[in-house]
Amino acid sequence: MTETVSGDDARRLFLALQGFIGAPDRTGGVPGVLQRIGLVQLDTISVLARSHELVPYARLGAVGRPAVEAAYWGEPAAAFEYWGHAATVLPLEDWPWFAFRRRRYAAKYPDTDPKLSREIVARLRVEGPLTSTQLGGAKNGGPWWDWSKAKVSVERMLSAGLVICARRSGWRRVYDLPERVLPKELFGPEYDDATCVTELARRSAARLGIGTEADIADYHRLDRQQVRDAIEPAGLVAVNVAGWPTPAWADPAALQLLRQGIRGRHRTTLLSPFDSLVFDRQRTERMFGYGHRLEAYTPKHLRVHGYFTMPVLAGGRIVGRVDPAREKSTLVARQVSFETGAVTHVAAALREAATWVGATAVRVERLTPASARAELEAHLR
């Protein structure tokens, strides 16, 4: 008989697996966060910090940039960059499971300049890890997308698995040879497509707890039909979630955790819109009743909630949103909106964020509801 769980239980399980319930695992630090959630999405936008810094902050509190960069791009390598959920940092041990995607990219984008590719590989072999600038320039001098031939070639090789990025210099990728970065047990295996997708579906379900086919597919951007075929070999079990319109599947270990009871304090924090808790917009709306749209690329006069709106998580629910900025030592909340009764949670999230980025004051500009301004500012003081 298929087990039935409530929507609240599915949400609490997801929060626990993502690291938002219970005492933060400070001994595991940022590497522990990456292992727990399986991937960290990268993005160029930087407001309070870049998104890959905001993700561990949301779970651990104040985390310094050196700790984040050491976890993602330290030596010896413990992570690499690849197309997981968009551009992501992934644990190094996940390398074998993306063989199916590397093969797909190699077939879809054939090498149009094999001579240049051979020259790049030869230079990496002799000179060691290099940036695209060192390989011949990242751009041709035009807009950011006007890549040089060397940049186009090395990025194609990255997608095809002929080179690897396990380190950054500033915000620049550093390219290396996989056989030099990966341990033999990770570099050697070449699994078939079905085996790769089955393992990634299993890992996705373990991070979601309970998810629909679409949820499981979105975590690593898998094909829906491939996920459907992987459910049984991945060992996932059917679950009914009250209020969900489509069938769901669960990781058995996660279900056992739910049966044992999930206990611990809920984290109150600002979330990056690229955090794995909320980057699947349809799942976020279904689980939290919260719709999010990134408006960074929307003309300013058409924005509803702001440039880089960050959801406010408190008590296991999303209770508001903040569009933050910094002006010297002041954290500026350019636009804030929240539910009735959430003012203390929003204030706590803003205070902690201000402390993390070294701001000594918080200034609130537009506020919804406007009637809560005096109370919010009193809590912020």
C-alpha positions in Angstrom: 0.0 0.0 0.0 1.3 3.4 -1.0 2.2 5.6 2.0 0.5 9.0 2.4 2.2 11.9 4.0 1.0 15.5 4.6 2.3 18.4 2.6 3.8 19.8 5.9 5.7 16.6 6.5 7.1 16.7 3.0 8.2 20.3 3.5 9.8 19.6 6.9 11.7 16.6 5.5 13.0 18.8 2.6 14.1 21.5 5.0 15.9 19.0 7.2 17.7 17.3 4.3 18.8 20.7 3.0 20.2 21.7 6.4 17.7 24.2 7.7 16.4 22.3 10.8 18.6 21.5 13.8 21.9 22.9 14.9 24.3 23.8 12.1 27.0 21.3 11.4 29.9 23.6 12.0 32.4 20.8 12.2 31.5 19.9 8.6 31.6 23.5 7.6 31.2 24.6 3.9 32.4 21.2 2.6 29.7 19.5 4.7 27.1 21.8 3.1 28.2 20.8 -0.4 28.1 17.1 0.5 24.6 17.5 2.1 22.9 19.3 -0.8 25.0 17.9 -3.6 25.5 21.0 -5.7 25.8 24.8 -5.4 24.7 26.9 -8.3 27.0 29.6 -9.5 25.9 33.1 -10.7 27.8 36.3 -11.5 25.4 38.6 -9.6 26.8 39.9 -6.3 24.7 41.9 -3.9 25.5 41.1 -0.3 27.8 38.4 -1.7 27.8 36.0 -4.7 25.2 33.2 -4.6 27.7 30.4 -3.9 28.7 32.3 -0.7 25.0 32.9 0.3 24.2 29.2 0.2 26.5 28.1 3.1 25.7 31.3 4.9 22.0 30.5 4.9 22.8 27.2 6.7 25.8 28.0 8.9 25.5 31.7 9.6 28.6 33.9 9.2 31.0 32.2 6.8 34.1 33.9 5.6 35.0 34.0 1.9 38.3 32.1 2.4 36.4 29.2 3.9 34.0 29.1 1.0 36.7 29.3 -1.6 38.8 26.7 0.1 35.8 24.3 0.1 35.0 24.8 -3.6 38.4 25.6 -5.1 41.0 24.5 -2.6 43.9 22.0 -3.1 43.8 19.1 -3.2 40.6 19.4 -5.2 37.4 18.3 -3.4 34.9 19.8 -5.9 34.6 20.6 -9.6 32.5 22.8 -11.8 30.1 21.4 -14.3 26.5 21.5 -15.7 24.5 20.1 -12.8 21.6 22.4 -12.1 22.9 25.1 -14.6 26.5 26.0 -13.8 27.3 24.4 -10.4 30.0 23.3 -8.0 29.7 19.6 -7.5 31.5 17.2 -5.1 34.5 15.6 -6.9 33.1 12.1 -6.4 30.2 13.0 -8.6 32.5 13.2 -11.7 31.8 9.6 -13.0 28.0 10.1 -13.0 28.1 13.0 -15.5 29.7 10.9 -18.2 26.4 10.7 -20.0 26.2 14.5 -20.2 29.8 14.9 -21.3 29.2 12.4 -24.1 26.0 14.3 -25.1 27.9 17.6 -25.2 30.7 16.1 -27.2 28.2 14.8 -29.8 26.1 17.9 -29.9 29.1 20.3 -30.2 31.8 18.7 -32.4 35.2 20.2 -32.3 35.6 22.8 -35.1 39.2 23.5 -34.4 40.9 20.2 -33.3 44.4 21.7 -33.9 43.7 24.5 -31.3 42.3 21.9 -28.9 45.4 19.8 -29.1 47.6 22.9 -28.5 45.5 23.7 -25.4 45.9 20.2 -24.0 49.6 20.2 -24.8 50.1 23.5 -22.9 48.1 22.3 -19.9 50.2 19.1 -19.8 53.5 21.0 -19.9 52.6 24.3 -18.1 50.0 23.1 -15.6 46.6 24.7 -14.8 45.9 27.8 -16.8 43.1 30.4 -17.2 41.6 31.3 -20.5 43.5 34.5 -20.4 46.7 32.6 -20.1 45.6 30.3 -22.9 45.2 33.2 -25.4 42.6 35.6 -24.0 39.1 35.2 -22.8 37.5 37.7 -25.1 38.0 39.4 -28.5 37.6 42.9 -27.0 33.8 43.2 -27.5 30.9 42.4 -25.2 31.2 39.7 -22.5 29.8 37.0 -24.8 32.4 37.8 -27.5 34.7 34.9 -26.6 38.1 34.3 -28.1 38.8 31.2 -30.1 40.8 29.8 -27.1 37.9 30.5 -24.7 35.4 28.8 -27.0 37.6 25.8 -27.5 38.5 25.3 -23.8 34.8 25.7 -22.7 33.8 23.1 -25.3 36.4 20.8 -23.9 35.2 21.5 -20.4 31.6 20.4 -21.3 33.0 17.3 -23.1 35.2 16.4 -20.1 38.5 16.8 -21.9 39.5 19.4 -19.3 38.2 20.1 -15.8 37.8 23.2 -13.6 38.5 22.5 -10.0 39.9 25.9 -9.1 39.2 29.6 -9.7 41.6 32.5 -9.6 39.5 35.5 -8.6 36.4 34.8 -10.6 38.3 33.2 -13.5 38.1 29.5 -14.2 41.4 27.6 -14.0 41.5 24.7 -16.5 43.4 21.5 -15.9 43.6 17.9 -17.2 41.1 15.5 -15.5 43.7 12.8 -15.1 45.8 15.2 -13.0 43.0 16.3 -10.8 40.9 13.2 -10.3 41.9 10.1 -8.3 42.3 7.0 -10.4 39.1 5.5 -9.0 37.1 8.5 -10.3 38.9 9.1 -13.6 38.8 5.5 -14.7 35.1 4.4 -14.8 32.9 5.2 -17.8 29.3 4.3 -16.9 26.6 4.0 -19.5 23.8 6.6 -19.7 21.2 4.6 -17.8 23.6 3.9 -14.9 24.6 7.6 -14.6 21.0 8.8 -14.7 19.9 6.2 -12.1 22.6 7.3 -9.7 21.9 11.0 -10.1 18.1 10.4 -9.7 18.9 8.5 -6.5 21.1 11.3 -5.2 18.5 14.0 -6.2 15.8 12.1 -4.3 18.0 11.9 -1.2 18.4 15.7 -1.2 14.7 16.3 -1.8 13.3 13.6 0.4 10.1 13.4 -1.5 9.6 14.7 -5.1 7.6 14.3 -8.2 9.3 13.1 -11.4 9.7 16.8 -12.4 11.3 17.6 -9.1 13.8 14.8 -9.3 14.6 15.7 -12.9 15.1 19.4 -12.2 17.7 19.0 -9.4 20.3 17.8 -11.9 18.4 18.9 -15.1 17.7 15.3 -16.2 15.3 14.2 -18.9 11.9 13.3 -17.5 11.7 10.0 -19.4 15.1 9.0 -18.2 14.0 9.7 -14.6 10.9 7.7 -15.1 13.0 4.8 -16.2 15.4 5.3 -13.3 12.9 5.3 -10.5 12.8 1.5 -9.9 16.5 0.8 -10.3 17.2 3.8 -8.0 15.2 2.1 -5.3 12.7 5.0 -4.9 9.3 4.2 -3.4 5.9 5.7 -4.3 4.4 8.1 -1.9 1.1 10.1 -1.9 1.5 13.7 -0.7 -1.7 15.3 0.4 -2.5 18.3 -1.8 0.0 17.4 -4.5 -1.7 16.9 -7.9 0.8 14.4 -9.3 2.4 11.2 -7.9 5.6 11.4 -5.9 8.6 9.3 -5.1 10.7 9.1 -2.0 14.2 8.1 -0.9 13.6 5.2 1.6 16.2 6.6 4.1 14.5 10.0 4.0 11.1 8.3 4.7 12.7 6.5 7.7 13.9 9.9 9.0 10.4 11.2 8.7 9.0 8.3 10.6 11.5 8.8 13.4 10.5 12.4 13.8 12.3 15.5 12.7 13.3 17.7 15.6 15.4 20.8 15.9 15.3 24.5 15.6 14.3 26.1 12.3 16.8 28.5 10.7 15.8 32.1 10.1 17.7 33.5 7.2 17.8 35.3 3.8 18.0 32.9 0.9 19.7 33.3 -2.4 17.2 32.8 -5.2 19.6 30.2 -6.6 19.6 28.2 -3.4 18.7 24.5 -3.9 15.8 25.0 -1.5 14.1 27.4 -3.9 15.7 27.2 -7.3 13.0 24.9 -8.7 10.2 27.6 -8.9 7.3 25.2 -9.4 8.3 23.0 -6.4 8.8 26.1 -4.3 5.3 27.3 -5.0 3.8 23.9 -4.3 5.7 23.4 -1.1 5.9 26.9 0.3 3.0 28.7 -1.4 5.6 31.2 -2.6 6.2 32.4 -6.1 9.5 33.8 -7.0 10.8 35.6 -10.2 14.3 36.9 -10.7 14.0 40.5 -11.8 17.6 41.3 -12.2 17.3 41.4 -16.0 13.9 43.1 -15.9 13.9 46.8 -16.7 13.9 48.7 -13.4 10.5 50.4 -13.9 8.9 47.0 -14.5 10.2 45.3 -11.4 7.7 44.3 -8.8 9.9 43.1 -5.9 13.4 44.4 -6.8 16.7 43.6 -8.5 17.9 40.6 -6.4 15.0 39.6 -4.2 15.9 37.2 -1.4 13.2 35.1 0.2 13.1 35.2 4.0 12.9 31.7 5.6 11.6 31.4 9.2 9.9 28.7 11.1 10.1 26.4 8.1 8.1 28.8 5.9 8.9 31.6 3.5 7.4 34.6 5.3 8.7 37.5 3.2 11.2 38.9 0.7 14.0 41.5 0.8 15.8 43.3 -2.0 19.1 44.1 -0.4 22.0 46.4 -1.3 25.1 47.9 0.5 26.1 51.5 0.9 29.4 51.6 2.8 28.6 50.4 6.3 24.9 50.3 5.8 22.8 47.3 4.6 20.0 48.9 2.6 16.7 47.0 2.3 15.5 48.7 -0.8 12.2 46.8 -0.8 10.8 44.6 2.0 7.5 42.8 2.1 6.3 40.2 4.6 3.3 38.4 6.0 1.3 39.5 9.0 3.2 38.5 12.2 6.6 38.0 10.5 8.2 41.3 11.4 10.5 39.8 14.1 11.7 37.1 11.7 12.4 39.6 9.0 14.3 41.9 11.4 16.3 38.9 12.7 17.3 37.9 9.1 18.3 41.5 8.3 20.3 41.9 11.5 22.3 38.7 10.9 22.9 39.5 7.3 24.2 43.0 8.2 26.5 41.5 10.8 27.8 39.0 8.3 28.8 41.6 5.7 30.2 44.0 8.3 27.4 46.6 8.1 26.7 48.5 11.3 23.3 49.8 10.3 20.2 48.7 8.4 18.1 51.1 6.4 14.6 50.1 5.1 13.3 52.0 2.1 10.0 50.7 0.6 8.0 48.5 3.0 4.9 46.4 2.7 2.9 46.7 4.9 3.8 50.3 5.4 2.0 50.3 8.8 4.7 47.9 10.2 7.6 50.4 9.7 7.8 51.6 13.3 7.8 48.0 14.7 10.3 46.7 12.2 12.7 49.6 12.8 12.4 49.1 16.6 13.4 45.5 16.2 16.3 46.4 13.9 17.6 48.9 16.6 
